[in-house]
């Protein structure tokens, strides 16, 4: 039977304008970093994606090396588009990225024109698409002139392979430089994708101010701090969790001091009638300069619970003050090398 999305899907979701562009993104977007590779059943991921669209989640975020193995998340999502979403392509925002290691040799990572445009062609082939809506430089490359990296993004738009371009994990200074280069070329910088959570607040120093001044959107990835801001680790490290598998979260980050802050934040969440994950999403979206929060999901139930964060009440000044006591840096910014460069 052909998939038919919920007719009320656009009544359920909040949409925010992406900077000063004409594009609106759902307040919660779905990222396919984990759980959509060949290590998970295809039908599980397919059910999550279908339910996300039913809930008004129109933005699906990928990268060339999402999996495992590398590229498999794009292949699997491309199959989902072919199976279910092809009739609704113009209702979707699909993004992908290039910057981290993808294939062997000197042309398989970083920010050269050779790598970025080759990677985009490969991504389009895996996805079975003629274009993506957003193509990102996934990290700043200190050894490639920014003009070259930006020039590749411009070419992606000029070639009709991307509608918009973005950057990820760039410093405020390099963001300003990239935005000016893109503006001069007539291809505005649409969006920045930084890591941001209650345990990783680096963008508050100067990046958010830069994005606000430039009119660039912001989509926060890892708003749940790689799973730390969920109920999963409140009582220690469970077997089979991401921390035990070395998937972007190591057990050494789960110190007793950090877990004490996490438990205190969980108590604040409970006082609001929310889960810790829901509080983390509400908090990440409290600033109007944050266009969307990018979540992952391993099940339909988890997806639904996280999207339900949008139904929670706004945070009060008193609650924000209590959160600030425990929303402290916990050493989980795995992408600091990129944002600290330049």
N, C-alpha and C positions, 0 to 999 in steps of 0.2 A: 504493500500500500504506500502511495506517495506521501511524503511528509507534508503536513499542512501546519504552519506555525499558528500559535494562539492569536486569535484576532484582536485580543485586548493587550497585546504585548507593549504597545507604545503608551498605554495608559499607566503602566506599572513602573516605568523607569524614569529617573531624572536625567536630563541631558544638559550638559554645560558647554558653552561656547569655548572653543580651543583658542585661547589668546584673543587676538583681534581678527581671526580668520572667520570665514563663513561656515566652518565645520563645527558641528556639535558632536560630542562624544558622550556615551553613557557614563554616569558617575562611577559605575563599576564596569571594568572591562575584563575580558578573560585572556589570561596568558597561557601559552602552551609550552612553557619552559620544561616542566615535569609532567608526567602522567599521560603524555600523548605520543610517546615513542613506541618502538616495537616491543618494549618490555612490559607493556600493558595491553590488555585485550582491546581490540579496535572498537568493539561494540560499547565498551565502557566509556571511552572517549567520545564516541558518537552520541551517546545518550546525554552526556554533559553538554556538548555543543548545542544539541537540539533544545535542551531545556534552557540553556542560556539565552538562546534567541527567543524562545517563548516568553522569557522574562524581560525582554527588551534590551538585552546585551547585544549590541550591534558591532562591537569592536573586538576583533580576535588578533592577538599579538603573537608573532613568531620570530624566529631568527634562523639563519642558515644551519647552525649546529645544534638546534634543539633535537632531543631524542631521549634515550639512545636507540640506535646509533645515530651519529650526526646525519641530519637531513630527514630522518624518519618522521618527525613531527610535521614537517611540511608535506611529506608524501601522504601521511594519514589525514591531515586536514584537507588536502586537495581531494582525497577520496570522499571525505564528508561533503565537500562542496558539490562534487559530482553526484553523490548519492541523494543529497537532501537540499542543499542550499543554492544550487545553480540558478533556480528561478528567482532567487531573492538577492542576486549578486549586487544589485544597485542599492540595496538596503544595508549592505555590509561595509565596514571599514576593516580591511585586512592589511596588516603591517608585517614587515620582516626587516632583518638587519644583517649587516656584515661588519666584522671587525676583529672578532676572536678567531682562534685557529679552526680551520675547516678542512683543509687538505694539506698534504706534505709539501715541503719546499718553501722557497722564499716568497711565493706569490699567493700563499694560502691563508694569510691573516693580515691584520693591521689596516692601514688606510690608503694604500696606493690606488690609483685609478685602475690599474690592472686587476687588482683583487676585487674591489667593490663592484665593478661592472660585470666581471665574470661571475661573481657570486650571485648578483641579482639575476642574471640570465639562468643560472642553475636553479635558483629559488623558484622562478616563474615556471620552469619546466617541471619541478617537483610538485608545485601547487596546481599545475594545469591551468594557469591564468595568463592572460595577456598583459596584465598590469597589477601592481599592488597599490593600495591607497596611500600608504606611507612607507618610505624606505629610509632606514636609519644608518648613520655611521655609529656603530655599536660602542666604540671607544675612541678616545683621542689617541692619535699616533704621534709621539714626539719626534719621530725620525722622518716623517713625511711632511712636506710643506702643507700647511692648512689649505692653501690655495688649490693644491692638487686634490685633496680629499673633497673639498667643497665643489670643485669643478666636476668631479665624478657624480656628485648628487645632482648638480645642475643638469648634466647630460642624461641622467636617468629620467628626469622630468621632460626634457626636450625630446627624448626618444619615445615618449609615451609609455614608459615602463613603470612610472610612479606618478601619482597625482600630486603628492606632497612629499617633503623631506623633513627628517628630524635628526637629532643627535642624542647620544646617551652617555651619561657619566662624564660630561665635559665640565670644566671649571667655569665659574662665572666669567672670568676673563676670556677664555677661549670661546665661550658661548657668544659673547659680544662680538668677537672677531669673526666667528663663523657667520653670525647673523648679518654683519655688515657686508661680508663677501657675497653672501647669497642675495642680499638686497640689491647690491650693485649689478648682479647678474639677472635680476628680475625674477628670482625664485625665492619667495619668502621662507624663512625658517618657521615651520608650523609648530614644532613641539620639541620638548626636551624630555627624555625619560631617565630620571635619576632614581637611585634607591632612596627610600624615605620611610621611616617608621618611628614609633615612639622610642625605639632603642638605637636609632640612627638618624640624627637630625641635622646632618651637615648642610643641607640645602637652605636652612634658615639663616646661615651666616651672611650669604650675599647672593646666592643663585636665585632664590625666589624674587628678590628685589630686581635683579637683572631681567628675569623673565617678565615680570610685571611691566617694567619700563619698555621692554622691547615688543610687548604684545605677543609673546610666545606662550603657547600652552605648556602645561606640565602634567605628565602622567607618572605617578609614583609606582615604582615596582618594589616588590618585597615589603608591602605595608604591614605584613604580619611577621616581619623579621625572620624569614625563612622557616616559619612555623613556631618560633619562640613565643609569639603573641597569640597563642591558642591554648587550649587546656591540655595539650598533649604532654607538656613537660612540667606541669605543676608539681608532680610527685616524683620527678626524676626522669630518666631517659628510658622509654619503653623499647623493648626489642622490636626490630624491624622499622624503627622510625628513621627519618631522614638523617638524624644526627649519627645513627649507628652505621649508615651506609656511605657516609662521606659525601652526601649530595648537598653541597653548598652550606652545610652546617656541621661543625665538628663538636664533639662532646666537650672539648675543653672550653668552648664558649659558654657552656651552660654551668657557670660557676654558681656557688651558693649565693654570692652577693647579687648576681644578676637575677637568679631565680627568686630571690626575696623581693626585688622590684617587680618582677612579673606577677608574683602572687598578690602583691599590694594592688597592682593595676587590675587584676582579676576581681578583687573585692570591690573596687570602684565600679567595674562593669556590672557586677551583680546588683549593686545598689541602684543601678539604672534599669535593671531588668534586661541587660544585654549579656551576651557571651563576651569573653575577652577579645576574640577575633572581631566581633561586631564593634566593640568599643574602639579597637585599633583602626578600623576603617572609618568610623565616624570621626575620629580624631584627625586622621590623615586628610580628610576631605573638609575639615573645618575652615581652611583658608581658601577663599574664592579663586586664588591663583592656581590652585591644584585642580586641573580639569577632570581627572579621573584617577581612580585607584585600580591598579592592575593585580588581579587575584589569580591564583591557581586553584585547581579543584581536582580531587581524586574520586569524587562521587557526586551524584546529583544532590544528595542531601547536604553535603558540604557547600556546594554552590548555592543552593537555596538559602541556607543559613547565612552565608556571607552577603548575598544580595539583600537579605532582610535587614541588614545594618542601615539601609537607607530609610527604613521605617522608624528608626529610633529618634528620640527627641534631641534637639540641639544641645550641645554641651554648655553648661552654665559657667560663669566666671569662677565660681567656687570649685566646680569640678575640674576645670582647667588648671587651677592652682594646685589642687591635690595631685593631678596627673603629672604636673611639672616636677614634683618631688621625686617621682619614680621613673619618668621618661628621660632616662639618661643614657649617654653613649655606652654601648656594651661591646665595642670592638668587632661588630659584625659587618662593617662596611668592607666587603670583599672587593669592591670596585674603586677603592680610594686611589690606587695607583694611577688610574685614568684621570680622575677629577683633580688630583694633586699635581699632575703634569702641566706645567705652564701656568 
